[in-house]
Amino acid sequence: MGYPFEVLVGTITLKPGREKKIRHFYPWVQNGEILSVDGNPSPGDLVKVVDSQGVWLGIGTYYPTHRFP
C-alpha cells in the first residue's frame, strides 16, 4: 500500500546545496535552508520536501515558528 499523498498540504523547496544532509538521512530542515513554501500549510501539516530543482527528498511536518519548521 502506498502513502496517501493527498494529505500533503504544501511543498517546501530547499535552497541550492542544502539537500545534501537530507540525502544523508539528517532529519531536520532549518528555517535558513528554505527557499520557498508553496501551498498554504498550517502548523503540523505534512508537506513535501524538494531540492532547488524540484527533486523529491521526502515528507516533513511543517512548523513555521520553530527553528526546524
N, CA and C atoms as a LAMMPS dump frame, in Angstrom:
ITEM: TIMESTEP
0
ITEM: NUMBER OF ATOMS
207
ITEM: BOX BOUNDS ff ff ff
-5.0000000000000000e+02 5.0000000000000000e+02
-5.0000000000000000e+02 5.0000000000000000e+02
-5.0000000000000000e+02 5.0000000000000000e+02
ITEM: ATOMS id mol type element x y z
1 1 1 N 0.848 -1.181 0
2 1 2 C 0 0 0
3 1 3 C 0.889 1.238 0
4 2 1 N 0.58 2.203 -0.827
5 2 2 C 1.373 3.416 -0.929
6 2 3 C 0.956 4.473 0.086
7 3 1 N 1.737 5.522 0.12
8 3 2 C 1.464 6.641 1.028
9 3 3 C 0.313 7.469 0.477
10 4 1 N -0.619 7.932 1.299
11 4 2 C -1.747 8.749 0.807
12 4 3 C -1.309 10.203 0.563
13 5 1 N -0.787 10.476 -0.618
14 5 2 C -0.199 11.774 -0.918
15 5 3 C -1.186 12.933 -0.887
16 6 1 N -2.462 12.666 -0.881
17 6 2 C -3.441 13.752 -0.807
18 6 3 C -3.408 14.465 0.536
19 7 1 N -2.737 13.901 1.536
20 7 2 C -2.635 14.562 2.838
21 7 3 C -1.521 15.612 2.861
22 8 1 N -0.699 15.683 1.822
23 8 2 C 0.376 16.672 1.766
24 8 3 C -0.212 18.024 1.369
25 9 1 N -0.061 19.01 2.239
26 9 2 C -0.731 20.297 2.075
27 9 3 C 0.093 21.294 1.273
28 10 1 N 1.41 21.169 1.306
29 10 2 C 2.265 22.128 0.622
30 10 3 C 3.584 21.501 0.237
31 11 1 N 4.457 22.351 -0.315
32 11 2 C 5.787 21.915 -0.729
33 11 3 C 6.824 22.883 -0.194
34 12 1 N 7.85 22.35 0.448
35 12 2 C 8.99 23.125 0.926
36 12 3 C 10.117 22.909 -0.072
37 13 1 N 10.622 23.993 -0.642
38 13 2 C 11.754 23.917 -1.565
39 13 3 C 12.991 24.425 -0.841
40 14 1 N 14.05 23.615 -0.867
41 14 2 C 15.286 23.979 -0.194
42 14 3 C 16.172 24.849 -1.087
43 15 1 N 17.008 25.65 -0.456
44 15 2 C 17.993 26.45 -1.189
45 15 3 C 19.016 25.517 -1.837
46 16 1 N 19.648 25.964 -2.927
47 16 2 C 20.647 25.119 -3.589
48 16 3 C 21.746 24.682 -2.616
49 17 1 N 22.105 23.409 -2.68
50 17 2 C 23.151 22.849 -1.84
51 17 3 C 22.71 22.387 -0.472
52 18 1 N 21.502 22.724 -0.075
53 18 2 C 21.03 22.37 1.276
54 18 3 C 20.414 20.969 1.346
55 19 1 N 20.327 20.294 0.224
56 19 2 C 19.719 18.968 0.211
57 19 3 C 20.688 17.861 0.607
58 20 1 N 21.985 18.154 0.636
59 20 2 C 22.987 17.104 0.865
60 20 3 C 22.769 16.365 2.176
61 21 1 N 22.55 17.098 3.26
62 21 2 C 22.371 16.428 4.556
63 21 3 C 21.085 15.615 4.589
64 22 1 N 20.052 16.083 3.909
65 22 2 C 18.787 15.341 3.858
66 22 3 C 19.002 14.024 3.114
67 23 1 N 19.762 14.065 2.041
68 23 2 C 20.062 12.836 1.288
69 23 3 C 20.913 11.862 2.095
70 24 1 N 21.585 12.373 3.119
71 24 2 C 22.37 11.511 4.007
72 24 3 C 21.6 11.214 5.303
73 25 1 N 20.275 11.35 5.241
74 25 2 C 19.343 10.94 6.295
75 25 3 C 19.335 11.84 7.529
76 26 1 N 19.807 13.078 7.41
77 26 2 C 19.66 14.027 8.511
78 26 3 C 18.194 14.431 8.563
79 27 1 N 17.535 14.378 9.727
80 27 2 C 16.078 14.524 9.768
81 27 3 C 15.518 15.944 9.844
82 28 1 N 16.362 16.985 9.934
83 28 2 C 15.839 18.331 10.164
84 28 3 C 16.183 19.289 9.038
85 29 1 N 15.257 20.196 8.748
86 29 2 C 15.491 21.319 7.837
87 29 3 C 15.321 22.586 8.669
88 30 1 N 16.316 23.466 8.639
89 30 2 C 16.238 24.708 9.404
90 30 3 C 15.628 25.822 8.559
91 31 1 N 15.079 26.827 9.234
92 31 2 C 14.437 27.952 8.534
93 31 3 C 15.314 28.558 7.455
94 32 1 N 16.595 28.76 7.734
95 32 2 C 17.5 29.4 6.791
96 32 3 C 17.815 28.581 5.559
97 33 1 N 17.405 27.328 5.535
98 33 2 C 17.656 26.451 4.393
99 33 3 C 16.489 26.416 3.414
100 34 1 N 15.401 27.079 3.754
101 34 2 C 14.19 27.037 2.933
102 34 3 C 14.19 28.173 1.92
103 35 1 N 14.045 27.804 0.654
104 35 2 C 13.943 28.778 -0.428
105 35 3 C 12.511 29.286 -0.549
106 36 1 N 11.537 28.364 -0.511
107 36 2 C 10.138 28.775 -0.645
108 36 3 C 9.205 27.748 -0.011
109 37 1 N 8.008 28.229 0.309
110 37 2 C 6.924 27.384 0.81
111 37 3 C 5.752 27.583 -0.135
112 38 1 N 5.368 26.522 -0.828
113 38 2 C 4.231 26.587 -1.756
114 38 3 C 3.025 25.937 -1.111
115 39 1 N 1.858 26.446 -1.438
116 39 2 C 0.642 25.979 -0.795
117 39 3 C 0.388 26.831 0.425
118 40 1 N -0.473 26.358 1.293
119 40 2 C -0.817 27.109 2.496
120 40 3 C -0.805 26.175 3.711
121 41 1 N 0.377 25.582 4.025
122 41 2 C 0.4 24.656 5.158
123 41 3 C 0.233 25.378 6.489
124 42 1 N -0.479 24.749 7.386
125 42 2 C -0.645 25.226 8.759
126 42 3 C 0.312 24.459 9.657
127 43 1 N 0.598 24.97 10.843
128 43 2 C 1.468 24.246 11.756
129 43 3 C 0.984 22.812 11.977
130 44 1 N 1.905 21.864 11.821
131 44 2 C 1.586 20.457 11.998
132 44 3 C 1.201 19.725 10.73
133 45 1 N 0.986 20.452 9.642
134 45 2 C 0.622 19.815 8.374
135 45 3 C 1.812 19.059 7.777
136 46 1 N 1.504 18.024 7.021
137 46 2 C 2.527 17.299 6.283
138 46 3 C 2.804 18.007 4.964
139 47 1 N 4.095 18.145 4.639
140 47 2 C 4.499 18.807 3.398
141 47 3 C 5.519 17.953 2.66
142 48 1 N 5.557 18.14 1.36
143 48 2 C 6.575 17.513 0.53
144 48 3 C 7.827 18.374 0.619
145 49 1 N 9.001 17.756 0.676
146 49 2 C 10.269 18.478 0.703
147 49 3 C 11.015 18.149 -0.58
148 50 1 N 11.408 19.206 -1.322
149 50 2 C 12.118 19.027 -2.583
150 50 3 C 13.381 19.878 -2.589
151 51 1 N 14.338 19.51 -3.459
152 51 2 C 15.541 20.329 -3.587
153 51 3 C 15.251 21.519 -4.496
154 52 1 N 16.252 22.341 -4.754
155 52 2 C 16.04 23.572 -5.528
156 52 3 C 15.664 23.303 -6.98
157 53 1 N 15.854 22.07 -7.438
158 53 2 C 15.469 21.683 -8.798
159 53 3 C 14.102 20.996 -8.836
160 54 1 N 13.471 20.859 -7.667
161 54 2 C 12.157 20.224 -7.598
162 54 3 C 12.198 18.717 -7.434
163 55 1 N 13.381 18.154 -7.145
164 55 2 C 13.512 16.707 -6.966
165 55 3 C 13.066 16.317 -5.551
166 56 1 N 12.217 15.316 -5.484
167 56 2 C 11.644 14.824 -4.237
168 56 3 C 12.733 14.397 -3.259
169 57 1 N 12.643 14.858 -2.005
170 57 2 C 13.557 14.44 -0.941
171 57 3 C 12.846 13.688 0.173
172 58 1 N 11.6 14.036 0.429
173 58 2 C 10.878 13.363 1.498
174 58 3 C 9.64 14.105 1.925
175 59 1 N 9.125 13.723 3.09
176 59 2 C 7.922 14.302 3.673
177 59 3 C 8.293 14.835 5.05
178 60 1 N 7.774 15.998 5.397
179 60 2 C 8.066 16.572 6.695
180 60 3 C 6.826 17.15 7.348
181 61 1 N 6.945 17.456 8.619
182 61 2 C 5.897 18.138 9.37
183 61 3 C 6.273 19.605 9.447
184 62 1 N 5.364 20.486 9.086
185 62 2 C 5.645 21.92 8.955
186 62 3 C 5.322 22.677 10.242
187 63 1 N 6.325 23.368 10.774
188 63 2 C 6.161 24.245 11.936
189 63 3 C 6.922 25.531 11.666
190 64 1 N 6.284 26.564 11.091
191 64 2 C 6.985 27.773 10.648
192 64 3 C 7.571 28.618 11.764
193 65 1 N 7.109 28.499 12.996
194 65 2 C 7.625 29.34 14.074
195 65 3 C 8.797 28.684 14.814
196 66 1 N 9.121 27.458 14.493
197 66 2 C 10.231 26.769 15.126
198 66 3 C 11.501 26.919 14.299
199 67 1 N 12.625 26.737 14.93
200 67 2 C 13.904 26.773 14.212
201 67 3 C 13.946 25.698 13.144
202 68 1 N 13.352 24.561 13.44
203 68 2 C 13.255 23.449 12.498
204 68 3 C 11.789 23.288 12.11
205 69 1 N 11.33 24.049 11.081
206 69 2 C 9.899 24.005 10.752
207 69 3 C 9.497 22.645 10.269
